[in-house]
Amino acid sequence: KPFLSGVFTGKMWLEDMLKGRNERFRRMFGMRKHVFMSFVQELRDTCGLKDSRHVCAEEQVAIFL
């Protein structure tokens, strides 16, 4: 059975997590929101991480974590 249900896309779910409670985000990803965003930016700057055609860089990192 899929983890997500309803009409949420992965991007919508991640946006909801980023707007939601700090503790929930930290439990899910093992870091605070600002650390996650800094990590994504570091991967963009040093490793060439880019948005793909259908998945943004933030969502790619969230999937990996």
C-alpha positions as CSV (number, residue, x, y, z in Angstrom):
1,K,0.0,0.0,0.0
2,P,1.4,3.5,-0.9
3,F,2.7,5.6,2.0
4,L,1.0,8.7,0.6
5,S,-2.7,8.8,0.0
6,G,-5.1,11.4,-1.4
7,V,-4.1,14.1,-3.9
8,F,-0.7,15.1,-2.5
9,T,2.1,14.9,-4.9
10,G,5.7,14.5,-3.6
11,K,6.4,18.2,-4.1
12,M,3.2,19.1,-2.3
13,W,4.0,16.8,0.6
14,L,7.5,18.3,1.0
15,E,6.1,21.8,0.9
16,D,3.7,20.8,3.6
17,M,6.5,19.4,5.7
18,L,8.6,22.6,5.2
19,K,5.6,24.7,6.3
20,G,4.6,22.4,9.2
21,R,5.9,21.7,12.6
22,N,9.7,21.8,13.1
23,E,9.8,18.7,15.2
24,R,7.9,16.6,12.7
25,F,10.4,17.7,10.0
26,R,13.3,16.9,12.2
27,R,12.0,13.4,13.0
28,M,11.4,12.7,9.3
29,F,14.7,13.9,7.9
30,G,17.0,13.9,10.9
31,M,17.8,17.6,10.6
32,R,16.2,21.0,11.0
33,K,14.6,22.7,8.1
34,H,17.3,25.4,7.7
35,V,20.0,22.6,7.7
36,F,18.1,20.7,5.0
37,M,17.8,23.8,2.8
38,S,21.5,24.6,3.3
39,F,22.4,21.0,2.5
40,V,20.4,21.1,-0.7
41,Q,22.1,24.4,-1.7
42,E,25.5,22.9,-0.9
43,L,24.7,20.0,-3.2
44,R,23.7,22.4,-5.9
45,D,26.8,24.5,-5.5
46,T,29.4,21.7,-5.1
47,C,28.0,18.6,-6.7
48,G,25.9,20.0,-9.5
49,L,22.5,18.9,-8.1
50,K,19.8,20.2,-10.4
51,D,16.0,20.1,-10.7
52,S,15.0,17.3,-13.1
53,R,12.2,17.7,-15.5
54,H,9.7,16.4,-13.0
55,V,11.4,16.4,-9.6
56,C,12.9,19.5,-7.8
57,A,16.3,19.2,-6.1
58,E,14.7,19.4,-2.6
59,E,12.4,16.5,-3.4
60,Q,15.3,14.5,-4.8
61,V,17.2,15.0,-1.5
62,A,14.1,14.2,0.6
63,I,13.7,10.9,-1.4
64,F,17.3,10.0,-0.8
65,L,17.1,10.7,2.9
